[in-house]
């Protein structure tokens, strides 16, 4: 069995409740150089799954995407020594074959945001990002999604925007021309930092709304955050199925390679 760590956000706050646990969930608080990070541990028959809500906050409010301390989150996950890290991201979609309510496996990231994210501020260290996501993990999740939702959108590229506002129609058109299929606010920093820690990584894109101007019924349809959160939450079961498939199958793919 593999050790899985999941970093999730919009609509996924209750992801731990999707698993058939063998004992009550517990919370581990991990100290990092960038602050304390709470992680939920779910004990299932196949092993332990660690779940980190990237928007965690010491107060009653959820940390907005532009204020997340991604270094704390990624370092907390690294300290758990997982075999695989899974990012779950709510995204706006530009693709007709990935309408809202669809989960896809991310194949690449388009991150042109200005702020750098790295663990190496004192010395120039350059990490490769040619193949950001683990191919074996991707194939496992594709098979799981074909089983749970009938298909799995291929070649999903997620564009990084800083938020917290949703994008404008012109921004979406520009990102689409650059090769983006979907747009989100958190995958860019996570993918950069995880590339520096050397742990196999996969990202699952939850299409939770049409990107601005892309709703085929009404291009001027507004995007409502609460509706986005509600739709994202409806995809938790498919996400949990992917995580369990990874836990059951990943080690076998490594022994065969």
N, C-alpha and C positions, 0 to 999 in steps of 0.2 A: 504494500500500500504506500502511496505517496503522501507527503505532508504538503497541504495546500494552504496558502494564505490568500485571502480575497480582500482587495481594496474596492469599496463600493460607495455609492452616493445617492443621488436623487432616486426616490422610489424604492430604495433597497435597504432602508433602515432596519426592517424586520426580516432580512434575509435569513438570519439564523433560525427563525421559526419555520422555515421551509424544510428543515432536515428532521428526520426521525431520530431524535437524540436518545441515547441510552441513559443519560443522566442530565439534570438541569444545566443549562448554559452557565458559564462563569465568566467573569471579567478580569482580565489581566491589565495592570497599568504599567506601561513600560516607560522608563525615564530615558530621554535622549538629550543631546546637546541643544536641541531646539524646542524642548518642552515635553510634557508628559502625554502619552498616547494610550487611550483605552482600546483594548482588543477583546472581542468576544470569542470565547472558545466553545465550540460545539462538538461534543463527543458523540459520534455516530458509530454504527457497527463496524464500518470500514476504517475508522481512525478519527483523528481530530482535525477539524477545520477551524482556522483562525480567520476571523472576519473583522475588518477595520473600516469603520465609517469615516471617510476622508473629511467629512464636515463636522467632526466632533468638536465640542466646545465645552469649556468648564461651566458655562452659564446655560440659560434656558434656550438660547438661540443657536441656530446652525451657522457655522462659519461660511461666509460667502466664498465662491470659488476663487476670487482674486486675492483672498486673504489666507488661504490654506497654506500651512507650513509643510510643504510636500517633503522636505528633507526629514522632518520628524517622522512622518508617516512611513516613508520608505526605510529609514533606518530602524524603526520599530519592527517592521516586517522582517528585515534582514536578521535582526537579533533572534528571531524564532527559527532560523535555519530551515526555511521551507525548501521543498524540492521544486515547487512551482509557485509563481505569483500570478494571480489573476486580477486584472483591472476590469471593473464593470462600469461602463460609461453611458449615461443618457445622452443621446445625440439627436439633433435635428437632421432630417433626411432630404436629399435632393433627388433620390433615385426612385423611380416608379416601382421597381421590383423590390424595394425595401420600405414599404409604407409604414406609418406609425403602427406600433404593436408588433413589429418584427425584430428578432434578435439576429445579429450577424457577427461573424468573426473578423476582427480587424486585421488587415494585412499591412497597413502602413499609416504613417502619421505625417501630416503637413503642418509643421509648427514654425511659423515665421514671427512669433511674438518676440518682443524686444527683451524682456527680462531673462537673463541666463539662470539656469538651475544646475548646480553641480555640488559635489562634495569636495572639489579640489579648487579652493580659492587661493592657496598659497603657492601652488606650482602648476605649470601648464601640463595637464594630462588630457589626452584626447582619446576618447573611446569610440569604437566603431559602432555605427548604427545602420549598416547596410541591411542586415536581417534582424529587425527589432524583435520580432515575435517568433517563438519556437514553433518549428514546422510540425513536429510530432503532436504538440498540444493542440495546434490549430486543427489538424486532421481529426483528432478525437472529438473536439467540440463540433466540428462540421457534422460528423456522424450523429452526435447526440441531437443536434438541432434538426437534422433531417428526420429523425425519429419523433421528436417532440412537436415540431411545427410544420413538417412536411417538406421543407427545403431550407437551404442556408445560403443567403446572398454571398457571392464570391467577390474577392478583390476589394474589400471595403476600406477606403482611405478616409481617416478622420482628420479634419482640419481643427487646429487649436485656435480658439479665440479666448480672450481674457475674461469676458463678462464684466460685471454681473448682468448687464443688459443682453437681451437677445440681439442677434445680428440684423442689419438692414437688408432689404432685398438686393441692393447694389453690392454689398459685401458678399452676399451669397453667390451672386452671379460671378464675381471676381474669383472667389474660392473655387467654384465649379470649373472655371476656365483653367485654373491652376492644377486641376486634377482631383479635387476633393469630392467625395460622395456624401459625406455627412459632416456635421460640425458640432464640437463640444467645447467644454471649458476647463477640462482637467487632465486629459490624457497626455498632452504635450510634456508638462513638467514631470509626471510620473514616469513616462517612457524614457526621458533623458536620464533621470536619476537611477532607474533600474538598470539601464545599460552600463552603469558604472559599478554595479555590485555583482554582476556575473551570474545571476540566478535566472533559469529559464522562465519565460514570461509570455503571457497571452492577454489579449484584451477583447472583451465582448461588448459590442455596441448595441445598446437598446434604443431602437428608433422610437422616440416618444412624442415626436411632433414633426410636421412638415417644416422645413426651414423657411425663413421669411420669403414670401412671394412664390413658394413652390406648391401650395395647396392646389391640386387640380380643380377642386370645386370652386374655390374663391381665392385667387392670388393675394387679395388684400385681407384675408382672414388673420386676425390678431393671434398672437401666441400667449396663452395663459399659463403661468407657472404652476398653478394648482392642478390644472388639467394634465400638464406634462408629468408631474409627480404621480398622479393617479394612474396614468397609462403605463408609466415605467414600472410601477409596483405590480401591474398585472403580468409582468414577464419574469417574476421571481422564480416561479416553478421551473421554467426552462433554464434559468441561470443555475439553479441548484442541481438540475440534472447534468449540466455540463461539468460542474465541479465534482460531482460523484463519479462521473465517467473518467475524469482526469485522475482521480484518486485510485480508481480501480485499474486503469489501463496504462498509465504513463510509464510505470516501471517496466512493464512487459515490452514496450517499444524500445526502451533503452537497452534491455538485455538482448534484443534482437539486432540492434545496430552494431 
